[in-house]
Amino acid sequence: MNNKFEDFLNKYSEDEWLETLNDLLPAMHAVDRNATQIWFRFYPLSLYRYLRNAEDKAVAVQKFVMQGDYELKDQIDSSHAFLYGHRFWKTVKDEITKRSESFNDKDTNLTDEIKQIAKAVADRSKANESLTVGIVAVGLMSLTQVGLDAFINAAGETNAPKGLMKKSPDQIVAERAKDDSQGLFGFLKTIDKQWTVRYDERADRGKFKLMDDEEIASGAARDQSQNWLAKDARCGEGVIPVECRSAACGTCWVGILAGAEKLSDVAERERKQMKIFGYNQPDDAKPILRLACQARAHGAVSIVIPPWNGVFGKRVYGNVEDVELEPATTSAAKLRETIATATENN
């Protein structure tokens, strides 16, 4: 039997969740403002519901060219590790579970529920409520997608803060905003400027360099400090998965935690392709979701790499009219055929 709290959460569409999230942004600390919005795009409710209701889920996954770990049920405790609020996860999980047991309010709304639970988490953790709002929203969406039983039975484990994430929220925001020093006369430089891209704020070594006006994916490919392929079968060139370099495969999508304003504007092709892939990119000129093979940096940025990729925009959102995908590499030939199938009407 479904819990009343589950019934309450399940009545909201993805658009309604995102509207609620937008209303809550002023109540969130800047350290997790982008991170929370990115997380909701990494685990879209519409995709989950489509696959759940598919006649043959395996066939649907194949048609969507899904690669990597896209199931939230396998990452209940870890999917949000890039949020500062991740450190409160066990308390968040406990408070959401308690609320599910006592819930009987037909007149409440999603915004109020998130705020109420966030306050309880903040009180127990002796933290500012602005630091718990985002992770509580993530927790409620996790429950929505995995079900109450799986949510309750998850271990509630968290990763100890490391790297940049050991610092205070304000210090993290300040560090993210800093650009690399270009030397004593760096202000005179017009060429050879280098910027740092952080891809894992929890690791001191979780960063690489790139030249000014260089695509993020190109800089990532030069970093051969680790065996990336052994860590992720999609990573043939570097820490960021890349299949093509022409915005045609969607494997290199990333979330921009900080520094979106230092990236090149989204060109028409990138915006169009993001719709084809299904990645719910905001309409800003410099949004928080980008294709790393297209976004060129003019300063230091912090990113987060999703654990999966796919092509589901046409079937899930129905917002794709014309499809034009032209992978530039020979290795992408098979992918071109598969993506073409994924974007057909039938």
N, C-alpha and C positions, 0 to 999 in steps of 0.2 A: 504494500500500500504506500502511495506517495505521501511524504510528509507535507503538511500545509505550507511550510516555508519553501519547499521545492516548488509547489504549485504557484506560489506567489512569484518566485524568481522566474519561473518558466513562462510567465505570461508576457514578458518583455522581449521585444525584438532587438536585433543588433543595433539598429538605428536608435532605439530608445535607450539602450545601454550607453551608447556613445554620446547622446544628448545629455544624459545624467552625468557622465564623466566630464563633459564640457562645463556643466553647471558647477561641478565640484572643484575645478582647477584652481580657482582663487583660494580655496581652503587647503590646498596641497602645498607643501614646501617645494621650492624650486628644485631641490635635489631629486625628486621623484616625479615631477610634473610631466616631463617628456617620457620618462621611463614607463609610467603607468599607461599613457596613451599608446606607446609602442607595444607594450605587452598585449593590449586588447587587439591590436592589429596582427600580432604574431599568432594569436589563438582566436580567430574570428568565429563568432557564434553561428553565423549563417553557413559557413563551411561545415562546422560540426553537425548542424542539424541536417544539412543536405546528405552528408555521408551516413548519418544515423538512420535516415529514412530511405536510403537507396535500396532498391530491390536486391542488388548484388554489390556490396560495399567494395569488394576486391576489384571488380570491374570498374567501378567509379574511380577508385584510387589510381588504377592504371590509366584511365582516360585523362585524369588530371595530371599525369606525369609527376605524381607525388614522390619526392625523394627526401630521405632523412626521417627524423623523429617528429611527426606532426601530431601525435595523439597526446592530449593533455593528461589523460588518465595514467600515462607512463611517467609523468613529470610533475605530479601534484606538489611535491615539496621542493622541486628544483627549478621549475620554469621561470620563476621570478627572482632568481639569485642575483640578477643585475640591478634590482631595486635596493635602495638603502633600507626600505621597510622590511626587506627579507629577514632581518635580524629579529623582527617581532612575530615571525610566522607562527611559531608554536602557540603564542598567546592569541593571535588572530584566529587560528584554527579552533582553539578552545572556546573563544567567545562566540564564534559563528555557530559552533555545535550547541552551545547553551541557548543561543537565540532560537535555533531550529526547534528546540524542545519546548520552548515557552511561547512560540509565535502563535497568535490567534487574533491578529489585528487586520481587519478587512479594509480599514481606512488609511493605512500607512502607504508610503510610496518608497521607491527605490532610493532616492536621495536621503530621505530621513533614516532609512534602515542603515545605510552605509555610515552616516554621521553618528548614529546611536552606538553602533558596534565600534567604530573608530574611537569614540570617547572612552568606552569601556576598556579597550586595548591600551589606550594612552594612560589611563588611570592606573591600570595594573603594572604597566611598564615604566611608569614615572617618566613619560616622554611627552613631548609636545604633540597635540592631536594632529597637527599638520603633517607629521611624519607617519601617521597610521592610516590616513584616509585612503591613500593610493593602494596600499597592500590589502586593506579590507575589501576594496572594490575588486581587486584581483582574486581574493579569496572567495567572494560570492560568485564571481563568474566561474571559478574553478569548480565550485559545488554544482553550479548549473550544468556544466558539461560532463562531470564525472559521476554525479549522483551522490546523495547524502551518505550512503553506506561506504562507498570508496573514499569519500572525503574524510569521514570519521576514522576509518581504518588506516589512513596514511600515517606514517610514523611521526610526521611533524618535525623532521630533522632540518637543521639549517647549517649553512656554512659559516664558520667563524670569519668575521671581517678581516680581510687582508688587503695589502696594497693601498690604493687610494681610499678604499672603502673603510679603512680604519679611522680616517679623520672625521671631524665633525661635519654635519650637513653643510654648514656655511663654508667651511674650508674646502670641501669637495667642489661646491659650486664655484668658488674662487679659483681653484686649481684648473677646473675645466675651461675657464675663461681665458687662461693665460696662453699667450703665443710663445713659441720658441724664440730665444734670444738669437739674433743673427750676428753677434759679435759687437765690438766697440763701435764700428761704423755701419752696423747693420741697417740703419735707417737710410743709408745711401744706396743700398743694394737694389738693383733692378732685376738681377738674375741670380740663379743658384740659391735662392731662399729655400730652406727646408722646414717642413712642419711635421709635428708628431701626430699620429693617429693612434688613439687608445682603443683597442678592441676588447680588452678585458680589464676593467678597473680593479678587479680583485687580485691581479697579479702584477708585480713590479715590472716584469718583462713583457707584459701584455700590450705591447705597442710597437709600431714601426714608423719609419720616416718616409716622406715623399716630397718631391720637388713642388715648388709653387706652380699652380695651374695643372697639376698632374691628377689623373683619375685615381681614386682611392684604390681600385683593384690593381692598378699597375704597381703602386708602392707595396701593396701586400704581397704581390708575386715575387718581389725581390728578397723578401724575408724568408730565408731558408734555414733559420735557426733551429727548426724542429721538423720532424717527419709529419707534416700536416695530413698527408694521405692516410697514414696509420691511425690518425685521430678521427678523421671523417672521410669517408669514401668519395665525397663530393669535392674534396679539396685537392685538386691535381696540380695547382700552381702555388698556392699559399694558404694563409689562414682563412681567406674569404673564398667560398666556392665560386668557380668561374667556369662556364662552358663555352661562352662566346665573348666577344667584346663589342657587340652591336645592339645591346638592349633587347636581344631576341630570345633569350632563354629564361631569364628571371632568376637564375640561381644565385646571383650576387646581390640580392636585395638586403639592405641593412637598415637598422634603426639609428637615428641620430640623437644621442643623449644630450649632446651639447655641441655648439659650433655650426648649427644649420645655416646661420647667417654668413658663415665663412665659405660656404660652398657655392658653386655656380648655380644659377637659376635652372629650374627644371625646363628642359626643352620639350617641344611638342611631342617628339617621338617617345621620350622617356615617360611622359605622362600618359600617353596613349597605351604604351606597352604595360604600364603598371595596372591599368584597367583590365587588360587582357589576362594578365597573370592573376588578378583578383586581389592584389595587395591594396588595401583600402587607404590610399594616400590622401592626406588633406589637400585642399586646393591651393594652398599657399605657394608663392613663387619659390620658397625655400622650405619645403615640408620636412617632417620628421622621418619619412620613409624615402629611401633613395636606392637607385641601382648604382652599385659601387663602380661599375665600368663606365658610368656617365658623369657622376658627380666629381667635379674638379675642385680641389681645395686651395684656399687662399689664406689659410691659418690653421691652427691646431683644432682638431675635432675629436670627440669621443663617440664611438659607435658601439652597437651591440649586434652580433650576428645571429640570426634565427637558425634553429637546428633543422630546418626543412625548407623546401621550396615546391612550387606546383604551378599549374595553369588552370584556373577554375573560374575566372571572371565571367565568361559568357554564360555558363550553366548556372552558377550560383547567384550572381547578381544581375545577369541579363542586361548589362550596360555596355556591351561591345557590339558594334555594328559591322565594321570592316576589319578584317584581319590581314596583317601584312608582317610576316616574321621572316627575317633573312639572316640566320646565323652566318657569321663571317668565316668560321673555321671548318675544315673538313671533319674534325671530330664531332661537330654539331649536326652533321647530316641526318643521323638517326633521330636526334632530338627534334629537328625541324619537322620530320614526318609525324612524330608522335604528338607534337604540339598542334600541328594542323588538325589532327584527329580530335584533340581535346577541345578545339574551338569550333568544331562543326555544330550545326544546329541539332542534328539527330544523334 
